[in-house]
Amino acid sequence: MGVEDMQRASAFWRAALGYVPRDRVPDDDWVVLLPPDGAGTVLALGLSESPVQEHPRVHLDLYAGDAADQAAEVDRLVALGAERVDWDLYPDDADFIVLADTEGNRFCVIDTGRG
């Protein structure tokens, strides 16, 4: 994922996901974050001068158990520095909430409790 401020972005995603840097001394322009036990999906952050896409083709989805979990997760992520996005493509009765990380990258928090 492209970022402008590596320290800020790394801090946000480490707190958001509970991940740790793969390398003891991350590069100034690249970091790979992974679950503390090393098993699972990793997230790579790299310095980028490209502007953030308003409607990105690729984004992260974070899953919550139900509407209450979703609301709590959104509140937690906003407290970490994420911002709510006034998303113009919400369908009626959307099961997702669009947020932007500290770099403006869009991601969603999904309510999976709707069956």
N, C-alpha and C positions, 0 to 999 in steps of 0.2 A: 504494500500500500504506500502510495506516495505521500510524503509529509514535508513541511517546510521547517519545522522545529523538532529535531530528533529527540531532544531531552523531554520536551513537553508531551509529544506524542507517545513516546515510550512509557513515560510515567502514567499517562492516562490508560493505555491499553494494559499495562501490567496490573493496575488497580482494577480496571473493569473486568478482566478475565482471570485475575489471580495468577498470571504467567510470570515467568522469570526470563532474563536474557540467557541465550544458549552459551554465549561466550562470556568469560569473566570480565573482559574489557571490550565492550562493544565499540565498533568503529563510530566515528563522528557522523558518517553518512549512511550507515546500514546497521540494523540490528535484527536478530531473529529471536522472537519470543516463543516460549513453549511452556506447557504445563510443568509444574515443579517436579513431577515424577518422570518427565521426559516422554511419556506416552501420550499420543494424541496429535491433533492438528496444530501446526505451528503458524505463526503470523510473522511475516517479514515486513519491516518498515524501511523504506529507503528515501533519501533526500530527493525531492523533485521540485522542479520549477514550473511544472505544468499546472494550469489553473484547475481548481476543483470543478468537477462536472455537476451541474445542477440536477441532471437525471442520469446518474451513472449506470452503465451497463452491468458492472460488477460491484457488488457491495456485500457486506457481512449481514447475516441474520442471526440474532441472539434469541434463543427460545426461552419462554417463560411458561409455567404450568397452567396458569389460568389468568383471568383478568386482574385479580388482586395481585398475583405475582408479577404480572406485566407492569402494573402501576408502580409497585414497589421498586422494580428493577429500573424503570425509567427515572424515578425519583433519585435512586442511588447514582445512576450514570450522570444525571444532570448535576448532582452534587459534586461529582468528580470533574466536571468541566464540559460535559456534552451539552448541546443545545437542541431544543425542539425545533423541527423544521416545519414551516408552513407549507406542507406538501400539497401541490395542486392536483395530484393524481390519486388521491384517496378514493376508493370505491365506497359505495354505501355500505355501512356495517363492516368497516375494515377490521381485520384481526391483527393489524400491525401498526406500530407507531414509528415514524421516521425521526431519527436523531442525526446530528452531525457531531463528530468527535472534535477535539480541540484544534484540528487542522481543517475542519470543514468537510471531511469525508463523510458521506451519508452511510448510515446503517439502520437496520430495523430491529425492533424488539417485538417478537411475535407472541400472541396469546394462543397457545396450543390446546387450550381447554375446551374449545368449541366443537371438538369431535370431527 
